[in-house]
């Protein structure tokens, strides 16, 4: 399962205090059973002093093989432990799919 691979790689690389990996492929215009769209909420003090772009690039670097293997999109929510305090209930929901023109049964 791709979700578990993503989780394992992120745990090893970022030693998160909190990690959620949600498969949101069902919300997109992809064949049933696709594992192509994910939402990641990750809290790690390895992000201290980093801008969001730097954090995201580091995550994309860790997951390069998954993108080659078919992952299409990641919705990333990256926080330090201090940033995460008080935010647990306010992580934004992913938007509805706006792309994809194929028709799948």
Secondary structure as the mmCIF struct_conf table of DSSP 4:
data_model
#
loop_
_struct_conf.conf_type_id
_struct_conf.id
_struct_conf.beg_label_comp_id
_struct_conf.beg_label_asym_id
_struct_conf.beg_label_seq_id
_struct_conf.end_label_comp_id
_struct_conf.end_label_asym_id
_struct_conf.end_label_seq_id
HELX_RH_AL_P HELX_RH_AL_P1 UNK A 2 UNK A 14
BEND BEND1 UNK A 17 UNK A 17
STRN STRN1 UNK A 18 UNK A 23
HELX_RH_3T_P HELX_RH_3T_P1 UNK A 25 UNK A 27
BEND BEND2 UNK A 28 UNK A 30
TURN_TY1_P TURN_TY1_P1 UNK A 32 UNK A 33
STRN STRN2 UNK A 37 UNK A 43
HELX_RH_3T_P HELX_RH_3T_P2 UNK A 45 UNK A 47
TURN_TY1_P TURN_TY1_P2 UNK A 48 UNK A 49
HELX_RH_AL_P HELX_RH_AL_P2 UNK A 52 UNK A 62
TURN_TY1_P TURN_TY1_P3 UNK A 63 UNK A 63
HELX_RH_AL_P HELX_RH_AL_P3 UNK A 64 UNK A 68
TURN_TY1_P TURN_TY1_P4 UNK A 69 UNK A 70
STRN STRN3 UNK A 73 UNK A 79
HELX_RH_AL_P HELX_RH_AL_P4 UNK A 81 UNK A 84
TURN_TY1_P TURN_TY1_P5 UNK A 85 UNK A 89
HELX_LH_PP_P HELX_LH_PP_P1 UNK A 91 UNK A 97
#
